[in-house]
Amino acid sequence: MDRTLYLECESGISGDMSVAMLLDLGADREVLAEALKSLPLQGYEIRISRVNRNGIDCCDFDVVLEEENHDHDMEYLYGEGEGHTHAHEHAHAHEHTHEHEHEHTHEHEHEHSHGDDHAHAHHHSHAHVHRHLAEINRIIDAGNLTDGANALAKKIFRIIAEAESRAHNLPLEKVGFHEVGAVDSIVDIVAFAVCFDNLDIRRVLVPKLCEGTGVVRCQHGILPVPVPAVTNILEGSGIPMEILPYKGEFVTPTGAAIVKAVRTGGGFPAGCTIARTGMGAGKRQTERANVLRGMLLESADEASDSVWKLESDIDDTTGEVLGYTLERLLEAGAKDVHYLPCFMKKNRPAWQLQVICDEEHRPALERIIFRETTTIGIRRIRMERSILKRQTGNARTPFGNVRIKICRSGDETYFYPEYEDVAAIAREKDVPFQEVYRAAQQEAREL
């Protein structure tokens, strides 16, 4: 099965919804439990259950905290010395107007508009623990996680930290984590990374994020939805957003960071079938089903997807610069880069730069083109393409082993020996390239 995950965020996305969706898709609960148990965190337990959202059966993932560890208002990250500014992530579980009063060393108020028109006012003040990115990374490193889960959890935290660094105009190392530094948010993000890695997902398609409207009231005033952390995360990412005609925060900073960290493309690919569907529940009953739906897709032998083609005509840049630019573009994720000779205005000979890339890498590649060449404009167009299902094999030839790319279309199968392997053997054995190539193809047909 081609491990492609299609995420339908029609009701937004949050950390706990994402974990629940992956568990519903079949992520191993025992693997998750062992990974979380290995973290140096205390004062919580996880509960996995089935709930109903607007008539839909869903998986629910909940981090239940001991009272002394509970961040009732789940404030935004903020810099040292800054006041609190974050909207709820887990506090959505409360479905009625209520007020908490505690004896704390400082006091703040927080109200949040929701689709169910309830507000939360909180007066807190025990000394909250504020973690920095380095400390959170140490917590992750102390856990018994796979390399993939470890790297993904750190990537998500860094995305949020960078967004808050911009929001508060503070150096990254000075950003003090409150919401994502809280135990429940560390658990959410690590749990997502563990489940994602456990399912061995290779591609993630997210056509858009759906967000509500309204405001968040905090000590510093009234903030609009989407909140600053979310807009900073999504800025320049190429991820489309649709504003829904409903009050409330549907996309949390953790949810936005998860999408930015794993998304590789947009729409539903043609020719794919749904292997399994996972439903992750949000914590509120709203007019629109508060559910995150994920689908594991299987590719047919021939499928379709879309790519971007970027073009620029360049007549005043040296060959050395163009060669260097090509290398930088390929290193930054371009699928292909090439130059075509052309004539421009005033009959000047020039080169047309063409870059093929996916949506995720397009913004970064455009920045490289502007920075490294003299062009002042880039044309771009989204293109549909047909692709063959492929797998890799190993052909044992009389000259040595050669990796083979095997592609299928209907009843036809094509074998393509890897150039680097063939070239290396041809040089080492001092035999013609084509002889090694044909031998690899012949062996591959017998696999």
Salt bridges, closest charged atoms under 4 A:
GLU8 OE1 - ARG293 NH2 2.81
GLU10 OE2 - LYS208 NZ 3.83
GLU10 OE1 - ARG288 NH1 3.35
ASP16 OD2 - HIS90 ND1 3.86
ASP16 OD2 - LYS283 NZ 2.69
ASP24 OD1 - ARG50 NH1 2.77
GLU34 OE2 - LYS37 NZ 3.44
GLU45 OE2 - ARG47 NH2 3.62
ASP57 OD2 - ARG50 NH2 2.65
ASP60 OD1 - LYS283 NZ 3.04
GLU67 OE2 - HIS72 NE2 3.10
ASP71 OD1 - HIS128 ND1 3.39
ASP71 OD1 - HIS178 NE2 3.52
ASP73 OD2 - HIS108 NE2 2.37
GLU75 OE1 - HIS84 ND1 3.00
GLU75 OE2 - HIS108 NE2 2.94
GLU75 OE1 - HIS178 NE2 2.88
GLU80 OE2 - HIS132 NE2 2.91
GLU109 OE2 - HIS123 ND1 3.92
GLU111 OE1 - ARG217 NH1 3.74
ASP116 OD1 - HIS118 ND1 2.26
GLU135 OE2 - ARG131 NE 3.58
ASP141 OD1 - LYS154 NZ 2.61
GLU162 OE2 - ARG158 NE 3.07
GLU164 OE1 - HIS168 NE2 3.09
GLU179 OE1 - HIS86 NE2 3.09
ASP184 OD2 - HIS90 NE2 3.97
ASP188 OD2 - HIS90 NE2 2.53
ASP200 OD1 - ARG202 NH2 3.02
GLU235 OE1 - ARG166 NH2 3.11
GLU242 OE1 - LYS208 NZ 2.37
GLU249 OE1 - HIS112 NE2 3.66
ASP305 OD1 - ARG385 NE 2.69
GLU311 OE2 - LYS309 NZ 3.14
GLU311 OE1 - ARG379 NH2 3.13
ASP313 OD1 - ARG379 NH2 3.42
ASP315 OD2 - ARG348 NH1 3.33
GLU331 OE1 - ARG328 NE 3.86
ASP358 OD1 - HIS361 ND1 2.70
GLU359 OE1 - ARG263 NH2 3.16
GLU359 OE2 - ARG382 NH2 3.73
GLU366 OE2 - ARG362 NH1 3.54
GLU366 OE2 - ARG380 NH1 2.98
GLU372 OE2 - ARG328 NH1 3.61
GLU372 OE2 - ARG371 NE 3.35
ASP421 OD2 - ARG403 NE 2.89
